[in-house]
Amino acid sequence: MALVVQKYGGTSVSTPERIKNVAKRIVTAKKKGNRLVVVVSAMGDTTDNLIELMKKVNPDPPKRELDLLLSTGEVVSAALLAAALDAMGERSIAFTAYQGGIITDSIHTKARIKRVNTGKILQELDKGKIVVVAGFQGITSENTVTTLGRGGSDTTAVALAAALKADICEIYSDVEGVFTADPRIVPDARKLKKISYDEMLELASLGAKVLHLRAVEVARKFKVPLHIRSSFNEKEGTLIS
């Protein structure tokens, strides 16, 4: 029985309909006999809207409070997805980063994950549940909420996959994989079937938006195989290993 970590980006969970579609995909993976941990981003433009909201109250907000506010977006997605899975007859549980044991340093708005305490997640997996974890956030050893910076949900997923010794970490978004160039700009860009961690690090450092740079660094360090796929079709994506 494989342990699979899946991560769904903001466009994949931007509407109730899309959340239900993600839930269907997860149920299909579960029925193949996989143990599943699912990491979610905030719905669509939620993070940008929360930043705007905060700036209307305080143009230069304290970073601690900004992190606390921004972390709510992913919690909403996690709760909705777990509820969608429940409606499909699957036992599921939603976790904040605190409940999921994601411990970070105390640098607000761009914290780094120090360790993952996997005890609670493993307990729920052993009960046969699908565990849904809010991405992009963590908690300090003093129980203060932090966020990991833009694209941080990728890093959450890879860190969980490393800590849980998952067989694979699947990153789902609105792109079908890693291309030789941005397919929205270069029509004849080719999708790559396989790519190395080092090649992906180079692409990410040059501005490729497919995967968060820090997520690739963690994947390379702990040798986590990554599969970059679209949540809108069943096509094979790009394997990073």
Phi and psi restraints in degrees (value plus and minus 20) as a CYANA .aco file:
   2 ALA   PHI    -100.5   -60.5
   2 ALA   PSI     125.9   165.9
   3 LEU   PHI    -121.0   -81.0
   3 LEU   PSI      98.0   138.0
   4 VAL   PHI    -137.0   -97.0
   4 VAL   PSI     110.9   150.9
   5 VAL   PHI    -123.3   -83.3
   5 VAL   PSI     106.2   146.2
   6 GLN   PHI    -135.3   -95.3
   6 GLN   PSI     122.9   162.9
   7 LYS   PHI    -145.9  -105.9
   7 LYS   PSI     111.9   151.9
   8 TYR   PHI    -136.6   -96.6
   8 TYR   PSI     106.5   146.5
   9 GLY   PHI     -97.9   -57.9
   9 GLY   PSI     155.5   195.5
  10 GLY   PHI     -78.7   -38.7
  10 GLY   PSI     -58.2   -18.2
  11 THR   PHI     -89.6   -49.6
  11 THR   PSI     -49.9    -9.9
  12 SER   PHI     -90.6   -50.6
  12 SER   PSI     -43.5    -3.5
  13 VAL   PHI    -141.9  -101.9
  13 VAL   PSI       7.0    47.0
  14 SER   PHI     -95.9   -55.9
  14 SER   PSI     -37.1     2.9
  15 THR   PHI    -158.1  -118.1
  15 THR   PSI     141.1   181.1
  16 PRO   PHI     -75.3   -35.3
  16 PRO   PSI     -58.3   -18.3
  17 GLU   PHI     -82.8   -42.8
  17 GLU   PSI     -64.1   -24.1
  18 ARG   PHI     -87.7   -47.7
  18 ARG   PSI     -55.3   -15.3
  19 ILE   PHI     -82.8   -42.8
  19 ILE   PSI     -60.8   -20.8
  20 LYS   PHI     -84.9   -44.9
  20 LYS   PSI     -58.0   -18.0
  21 ASN   PHI     -84.6   -44.6
  21 ASN   PSI     -61.3   -21.3
  22 VAL   PHI     -81.4   -41.4
  22 VAL   PSI     -63.0   -23.0
  23 ALA   PHI     -79.1   -39.1
  23 ALA   PSI     -61.3   -21.3
  24 LYS   PHI     -80.9   -40.9
  24 LYS   PSI     -63.3   -23.3
  25 ARG   PHI     -81.7   -41.7
  25 ARG   PSI     -61.4   -21.4
  26 ILE   PHI     -85.5   -45.5
  26 ILE   PSI     -63.1   -23.1
  27 VAL   PHI     -81.4   -41.4
  27 VAL   PSI     -61.5   -21.5
  28 THR   PHI     -79.6   -39.6
  28 THR   PSI     -63.8   -23.8
  29 ALA   PHI     -85.1   -45.1
  29 ALA   PSI     -57.7   -17.7
  30 LYS   PHI     -85.8   -45.8
  30 LYS   PSI     -60.0   -20.0
  31 LYS   PHI     -88.6   -48.6
  31 LYS   PSI     -34.9     5.1
  32 LYS   PHI    -103.3   -63.3
  32 LYS   PSI     -17.4    22.6
  33 GLY   PHI      74.9   114.9
  33 GLY   PSI      -6.7    33.3
  34 ASN   PHI    -106.0   -66.0
  34 ASN   PSI     128.5   168.5
  35 ARG   PHI    -111.3   -71.3
  35 ARG   PSI     110.1   150.1
  36 LEU   PHI    -142.7  -102.7
  36 LEU   PSI     110.6   150.6
  37 VAL   PHI    -138.0   -98.0
  37 VAL   PSI     106.1   146.1
  38 VAL   PHI    -138.1   -98.1
  38 VAL   PSI     107.8   147.8
  39 VAL   PHI    -127.3   -87.3
  39 VAL   PSI     114.0   154.0
  40 VAL   PHI    -143.1  -103.1
  40 VAL   PSI     127.7   167.7
  41 SER   PHI    -109.3   -69.3
  41 SER   PSI     154.5   194.5
  42 ALA   PHI     -91.8   -51.8
  42 ALA   PSI     134.7   174.7
  43 MET   PHI     -85.8   -45.8
  43 MET   PSI     103.6   143.6
  44 GLY   PHI      26.3    66.3
  44 GLY   PSI    -139.8   -99.8
  45 ASP   PHI    -113.9   -73.9
  45 ASP   PSI      -0.3    39.7
  46 THR   PHI     -73.8   -33.8
  46 THR   PSI     -66.9   -26.9
  47 THR   PHI     -80.9   -40.9
  47 THR   PSI     -65.0   -25.0
  48 ASP   PHI     -81.8   -41.8
  48 ASP   PSI     -61.0   -21.0
  49 ASN   PHI     -84.7   -44.7
  49 ASN   PSI     -58.1   -18.1
  50 LEU   PHI     -88.0   -48.0
  50 LEU   PSI     -57.5   -17.5
  51 ILE   PHI     -83.1   -43.1
  51 ILE   PSI     -64.3   -24.3
  52 GLU   PHI     -80.2   -40.2
  52 GLU   PSI     -63.9   -23.9
  53 LEU   PHI     -79.9   -39.9
  53 LEU   PSI     -66.2   -26.2
  54 MET   PHI     -81.3   -41.3
  54 MET   PSI     -61.5   -21.5
  55 LYS   PHI     -86.5   -46.5
  55 LYS   PSI     -44.7    -4.7
  56 LYS   PHI     -91.1   -51.1
  56 LYS   PSI     -44.9    -4.9
  57 VAL   PHI    -111.7   -71.7
  57 VAL   PSI     -59.7   -19.7
  58 ASN   PHI    -173.3  -133.3
  58 ASN   PSI      89.8   129.8
  59 PRO   PHI     -81.8   -41.8
  59 PRO   PSI     -43.2    -3.2
  60 ASP   PHI    -148.8  -108.8
  60 ASP   PSI      51.9    91.9
  61 PRO   PHI     -92.1   -52.1
  61 PRO   PSI     133.7   173.7
  62 PRO   PHI     -83.2   -43.2
  62 PRO   PSI     114.3   154.3
  63 LYS   PHI     -84.7   -44.7
  63 LYS   PSI     -50.7   -10.7
  64 ARG   PHI     -80.5   -40.5
  64 ARG   PSI     -66.5   -26.5
  65 GLU   PHI     -91.5   -51.5
  65 GLU   PSI     -53.5   -13.5
  66 LEU   PHI     -82.1   -42.1
  66 LEU   PSI     -65.6   -25.6
  67 ASP   PHI     -79.6   -39.6
  67 ASP   PSI     -63.7   -23.7
  68 LEU   PHI     -79.6   -39.6
  68 LEU   PSI     -63.8   -23.8
  69 LEU   PHI     -85.1   -45.1
  69 LEU   PSI     -69.2   -29.2
  70 LEU   PHI     -84.1   -44.1
  70 LEU   PSI     -50.7   -10.7
  71 SER   PHI     -85.7   -45.7
  71 SER   PSI     -39.8     0.2
  72 THR   PHI     -88.3   -48.3
  72 THR   PSI     -47.7    -7.7
  73 GLY   PHI     -79.1   -39.1
  73 GLY   PSI     -65.6   -25.6
  74 GLU   PHI     -92.0   -52.0
  74 GLU   PSI     -50.5   -10.5
  75 VAL   PHI     -85.1   -45.1
  75 VAL   PSI     -60.0   -20.0
  76 VAL   PHI     -78.9   -38.9
  76 VAL   PSI     -69.0   -29.0
  77 SER   PHI     -80.3   -40.3
  77 SER   PSI     -64.0   -24.0
  78 ALA   PHI     -82.7   -42.7
  78 ALA   PSI     -65.2   -25.2
  79 ALA   PHI     -83.9   -43.9
  79 ALA   PSI     -63.5   -23.5
  80 LEU   PHI     -85.3   -45.3
  80 LEU   PSI     -61.7   -21.7
  81 LEU   PHI     -87.1   -47.1
  81 LEU   PSI     -62.2   -22.2
  82 ALA   PHI     -81.4   -41.4
  82 ALA   PSI     -58.5   -18.5
  83 ALA   PHI     -87.5   -47.5
  83 ALA   PSI     -58.2   -18.2
  84 ALA   PHI     -84.4   -44.4
  84 ALA   PSI     -59.1   -19.1
  85 LEU   PHI     -85.9   -45.9
  85 LEU   PSI     -59.2   -19.2
  86 ASP   PHI     -80.7   -40.7
  86 ASP   PSI     -61.3   -21.3
  87 ALA   PHI     -84.0   -44.0
  87 ALA   PSI     -42.9    -2.9
  88 MET   PHI    -113.4   -73.4
  88 MET   PSI     -12.0    28.0
  89 GLY   PHI      64.6   104.6
  89 GLY   PSI      -7.3    32.7
  90 GLU   PHI    -120.4   -80.4
  90 GLU   PSI     117.4   157.4
  91 ARG   PHI     -98.3   -58.3
  91 ARG   PSI     106.0   146.0
  92 SER   PHI    -165.5  -125.5
  92 SER   PSI     138.4   178.4
  93 ILE   PHI    -163.6  -123.6
  93 ILE   PSI     115.5   155.5
  94 ALA   PHI    -118.9   -78.9
  94 ALA   PSI     116.6   156.6
  95 PHE   PHI    -142.8  -102.8
  95 PHE   PSI     121.1   161.1
  96 THR   PHI     -97.7   -57.7
  96 THR   PSI     153.2   193.2
  97 ALA   PHI     -80.9   -40.9
  97 ALA   PSI     -56.1   -16.1
  98 TYR   PHI     -80.1   -40.1
  98 TYR   PSI     -68.0   -28.0
  99 GLN   PHI     -89.9   -49.9
  99 GLN   PSI     -48.8    -8.8
 100 GLY   PHI    -104.8   -64.8
 100 GLY   PSI     -22.6    17.4
 101 GLY   PHI      56.2    96.2
 101 GLY   PSI       9.7    49.7
 102 ILE   PHI    -112.3   -72.3
 102 ILE   PSI      82.9   122.9
 103 ILE   PHI    -118.6   -78.6
 103 ILE   PSI     108.2   148.2
 104 THR   PHI    -139.9   -99.9
 104 THR   PSI     153.0   193.0
 105 ASP   PHI     -93.9   -53.9
 105 ASP   PSI    -194.2  -154.2
 106 SER   PHI    -127.6   -87.6
 106 SER   PSI       6.0    46.0
 107 ILE   PHI    -106.7   -66.7
 107 ILE   PSI      83.7   123.7
 108 HIS   PHI     -86.9   -46.9
 108 HIS   PSI     125.6   165.6
 109 THR   PHI      52.0    92.0
 109 THR   PSI     -32.4     7.6
 110 LYS   PHI    -171.2  -131.2
 110 LYS   PSI      31.8    71.8
 111 ALA   PHI     -90.5   -50.5
 111 ALA   PSI     136.2   176.2
 112 ARG   PHI    -132.3   -92.3
 112 ARG   PSI     120.6   160.6
 113 ILE   PHI     -93.7   -53.7
 113 ILE   PSI     107.5   147.5
 114 LYS   PHI    -113.6   -73.6
 114 LYS   PSI     -61.0   -21.0
 115 ARG   PHI    -181.5  -141.5
 115 ARG   PSI     145.2   185.2
 116 VAL   PHI    -146.0  -106.0
 116 VAL   PSI     100.8   140.8
 117 ASN   PHI    -110.0   -70.0
 117 ASN   PSI      83.6   123.6
 118 THR   PHI    -107.2   -67.2
 118 THR   PSI     -19.7    20.3
 119 GLY   PHI     -70.8   -30.8
 119 GLY   PSI     -71.3   -31.3
 120 LYS   PHI     -86.7   -46.7
 120 LYS   PSI     -60.3   -20.3
 121 ILE   PHI     -82.9   -42.9
 121 ILE   PSI     -66.2   -26.2
 122 LEU   PHI     -83.7   -43.7
 122 LEU   PSI     -57.5   -17.5
 123 GLN   PHI     -77.2   -37.2
 123 GLN   PSI     -66.4   -26.4
 124 GLU   PHI     -91.5   -51.5
 124 GLU   PSI     -57.1   -17.1
 125 LEU   PHI     -81.7   -41.7
 125 LEU   PSI     -59.3   -19.3
 126 ASP   PHI     -85.6   -45.6
 126 ASP   PSI     -42.3    -2.3
 127 LYS   PHI    -104.9   -64.9
 127 LYS   PSI     -19.4    20.6
 128 GLY   PHI      65.6   105.6
 128 GLY   PSI      -6.4    33.6
 129 LYS   PHI    -109.1   -69.1
 129 LYS   PSI     135.1   175.1
 130 ILE   PHI    -107.9   -67.9
 130 ILE   PSI     106.8   146.8
 131 VAL   PHI    -120.5   -80.5
 131 VAL   PSI     101.4   141.4
 132 VAL   PHI    -126.8   -86.8
 132 VAL   PSI     102.2   142.2
 133 VAL   PHI    -135.5   -95.5
 133 VAL   PSI     114.2   154.2
 134 ALA   PHI     -88.2   -48.2
 134 ALA   PSI     103.1   143.1
 135 GLY   PHI    -101.9   -61.9
 135 GLY   PSI    -199.6  -159.6
 136 PHE   PHI      52.1    92.1
 136 PHE   PSI     -23.0    17.0
 137 GLN   PHI    -153.9  -113.9
 137 GLN   PSI     142.5   182.5
 138 GLY   PHI    -171.9  -131.9
 138 GLY   PSI    -191.1  -151.1
 139 ILE   PHI    -161.8  -121.8
 139 ILE   PSI     121.5   161.5
 140 THR   PHI    -101.7   -61.7
 140 THR   PSI     151.5   191.5
 141 SER   PHI     -85.2   -45.2
 141 SER   PSI     -34.6     5.4
 142 GLU   PHI    -116.2   -76.2
 142 GLU   PSI      -7.9    32.1
 143 ASN   PHI      45.6    85.6
 143 ASN   PSI      12.1    52.1
 144 THR   PHI    -117.7   -77.7
 144 THR   PSI     114.4   154.4
 145 VAL   PHI     -93.5   -53.5
 145 VAL   PSI     116.3   156.3
 146 THR   PHI    -148.0  -108.0
 146 THR   PSI     144.6   184.6
 147 THR   PHI    -144.8  -104.8
 147 THR   PSI     139.9   179.9
 148 LEU   PHI    -120.2   -80.2
 148 LEU   PSI     -15.2    24.8
 149 GLY   PHI      69.6   109.6
 149 GLY   PSI     149.4   189.4
 150 ARG   PHI     -73.3   -33.3
 150 ARG   PSI     115.8   155.8
 151 GLY   PHI      57.0    97.0
 151 GLY   PSI     -11.2    28.8
 152 GLY   PHI     -84.1   -44.1
 152 GLY   PSI     -41.9    -1.9
 153 SER   PHI     -84.9   -44.9
 153 SER   PSI     -51.7   -11.7
 154 ASP   PHI     -78.5   -38.5
 154 ASP   PSI     -65.3   -25.3
 155 THR   PHI     -85.8   -45.8
 155 THR   PSI     -60.4   -20.4
 156 THR   PHI     -75.2   -35.2
 156 THR   PSI     -68.7   -28.7
 157 ALA   PHI     -82.3   -42.3
 157 ALA   PSI     -65.9   -25.9
 158 VAL   PHI     -88.2   -48.2
 158 VAL   PSI     -59.8   -19.8
 159 ALA   PHI     -83.2   -43.2
 159 ALA   PSI     -61.2   -21.2
 160 LEU   PHI     -83.8   -43.8
 160 LEU   PSI     -63.5   -23.5
 161 ALA   PHI     -80.4   -40.4
 161 ALA   PSI     -60.9   -20.9
 162 ALA   PHI     -85.8   -45.8
 162 ALA   PSI     -66.7   -26.7
 163 ALA   PHI     -86.6   -46.6
 163 ALA   PSI     -55.6   -15.6
 164 LEU   PHI    -108.1   -68.1
 164 LEU   PSI     -22.8    17.2
 165 LYS   PHI      33.5    73.5
 165 LYS   PSI      27.5    67.5
 166 ALA   PHI     -85.9   -45.9
 166 ALA   PSI     133.3   173.3
 167 ASP   PHI     -93.0   -53.0
 167 ASP   PSI     -52.6   -12.6
 168 ILE   PHI    -178.3  -138.3
 168 ILE   PSI     133.5   173.5
 169 CYS   PHI    -139.1   -99.1
 169 CYS   PSI      95.3   135.3
 170 GLU   PHI    -119.7   -79.7
 170 GLU   PSI     103.8   143.8
 171 ILE   PHI    -126.0   -86.0
 171 ILE   PSI      90.7   130.7
 172 TYR   PHI    -122.2   -82.2
 172 TYR   PSI     113.8   153.8
 173 SER   PHI    -169.5  -129.5
 173 SER   PSI    -175.2  -135.2
 174 ASP   PHI    -116.2   -76.2
 174 ASP   PSI     -11.0    29.0
 175 VAL   PHI    -133.7   -93.7
 175 VAL   PSI     131.3   171.3
 176 GLU   PHI    -106.3   -66.3
 176 GLU   PSI     -20.7    19.3
 177 GLY   PHI     134.3   174.3
 177 GLY   PSI    -179.1  -139.1
 178 VAL   PHI    -118.8   -78.8
 178 VAL   PSI     106.6   146.6
 179 PHE   PHI    -129.7   -89.7
 179 PHE   PSI     142.3   182.3
 180 THR   PHI     -86.9   -46.9
 180 THR   PSI     -40.9    -0.9
 181 ALA   PHI    -177.6  -137.6
 181 ALA   PSI     152.4   192.4
 182 ASP   PHI     -87.1   -47.1
 182 ASP   PSI      92.5   132.5
 183 PRO   PHI     -83.9   -43.9
 183 PRO   PSI     -37.9     2.1
 184 ARG   PHI     -95.7   -55.7
 184 ARG   PSI     -40.5    -0.5
 185 ILE   PHI    -126.7   -86.7
 185 ILE   PSI     -60.9   -20.9
 186 VAL   PHI    -130.3   -90.3
 186 VAL   PSI      81.3   121.3
 187 PRO   PHI     -79.1   -39.1
 187 PRO   PSI     -52.1   -12.1
 188 ASP   PHI    -117.6   -77.6
 188 ASP   PSI       2.8    42.8
 189 ALA   PHI     -83.3   -43.3
 189 ALA   PSI     119.7   159.7
 190 ARG   PHI    -119.4   -79.4
 190 ARG   PSI     121.8   161.8
 191 LYS   PHI    -101.8   -61.8
 191 LYS   PSI     114.4   154.4
 192 LEU   PHI    -110.1   -70.1
 192 LEU   PSI     113.2   153.2
 193 LYS   PHI     -95.4   -55.4
 193 LYS   PSI     -58.4   -18.4
 194 LYS   PHI    -159.7  -119.7
 194 LYS   PSI     131.3   171.3
 195 ILE   PHI    -174.1  -134.1
 195 ILE   PSI     130.4   170.4
 196 SER   PHI    -106.3   -66.3
 196 SER   PSI     142.3   182.3
 197 TYR   PHI     -76.8   -36.8
 197 TYR   PSI     -63.7   -23.7
 198 ASP   PHI     -83.3   -43.3
 198 ASP   PSI     -61.1   -21.1
 199 GLU   PHI     -85.4   -45.4
 199 GLU   PSI     -59.3   -19.3
 200 MET   PHI     -88.0   -48.0
 200 MET   PSI     -57.6   -17.6
 201 LEU   PHI     -80.4   -40.4
 201 LEU   PSI     -61.9   -21.9
 202 GLU   PHI     -83.8   -43.8
 202 GLU   PSI     -64.9   -24.9
 203 LEU   PHI     -82.3   -42.3
 203 LEU   PSI     -64.0   -24.0
 204 ALA   PHI     -84.3   -44.3
 204 ALA   PSI     -59.6   -19.6
 205 SER   PHI     -90.0   -50.0
 205 SER   PSI     -43.4    -3.4
 206 LEU   PHI    -106.9   -66.9
 206 LEU   PSI     -18.7    21.3
 207 GLY   PHI      87.9   127.9
 207 GLY   PSI     -14.8    25.2
 208 ALA   PHI     -82.1   -42.1
 208 ALA   PSI     107.5   147.5
 209 LYS   PHI    -108.2   -68.2
 209 LYS   PSI     -16.1    23.9
 210 VAL   PHI     -84.6   -44.6
 210 VAL   PSI     -59.0   -19.0
 211 LEU   PHI    -166.9  -126.9
 211 LEU   PSI     119.8   159.8
 212 HIS   PHI     -84.8   -44.8
 212 HIS   PSI     113.2   153.2
 213 LEU   PHI     -73.8   -33.8
 213 LEU   PSI     -65.3   -25.3
 214 ARG   PHI     -85.8   -45.8
 214 ARG   PSI     -52.2   -12.2
 215 ALA   PHI     -83.3   -43.3
 215 ALA   PSI     -60.5   -20.5
 216 VAL   PHI     -86.5   -46.5
 216 VAL   PSI     -60.0   -20.0
 217 GLU   PHI     -79.9   -39.9
 217 GLU   PSI     -64.4   -24.4
 218 VAL   PHI     -86.0   -46.0
 218 VAL   PSI     -62.6   -22.6
 219 ALA   PHI     -80.1   -40.1
 219 ALA   PSI     -63.6   -23.6
 220 ARG   PHI     -86.2   -46.2
 220 ARG   PSI     -63.9   -23.9
 221 LYS   PHI     -81.0   -41.0
 221 LYS   PSI     -61.4   -21.4
 222 PHE   PHI    -124.5   -84.5
 222 PHE   PSI     -10.7    29.3
 223 LYS   PHI      33.6    73.6
 223 LYS   PSI      28.3    68.3
 224 VAL   PHI    -109.0   -69.0
 224 VAL   PSI      97.3   137.3
 225 PRO   PHI     -90.2   -50.2
 225 PRO   PSI     113.2   153.2
 226 LEU   PHI    -134.0   -94.0
 226 LEU   PSI     119.4   159.4
 227 HIS   PHI    -142.4  -102.4
 227 HIS   PSI      92.5   132.5
 228 ILE   PHI    -111.4   -71.4
 228 ILE   PSI      98.7   138.7
 229 ARG   PHI    -158.8  -118.8
 229 ARG   PSI     144.6   184.6
 230 SER   PHI    -111.1   -71.1
 230 SER   PSI     120.7   160.7
 231 SER   PHI    -105.5   -65.5
 231 SER   PSI     -19.9    20.1
 232 PHE   PHI    -124.6   -84.6
 232 PHE   PSI     -21.9    18.1
 233 ASN   PHI    -172.4  -132.4
 233 ASN   PSI     158.8   198.8
 234 GLU   PHI    -122.6   -82.6
 234 GLU   PSI      -9.0    31.0
 235 LYS   PHI     -87.0   -47.0
 235 LYS   PSI     128.6   168.6
 236 GLU   PHI     -84.4   -44.4
 236 GLU   PSI     125.0   165.0
 237 GLY   PHI    -124.0   -84.0
 237 GLY   PSI    -157.0  -117.0
 238 THR   PHI    -135.6   -95.6
 238 THR   PSI     111.4   151.4
 239 LEU   PHI    -114.5   -74.5
 239 LEU   PSI     106.3   146.3
 240 ILE   PHI    -128.9   -88.9
 240 ILE   PSI      99.5   139.5
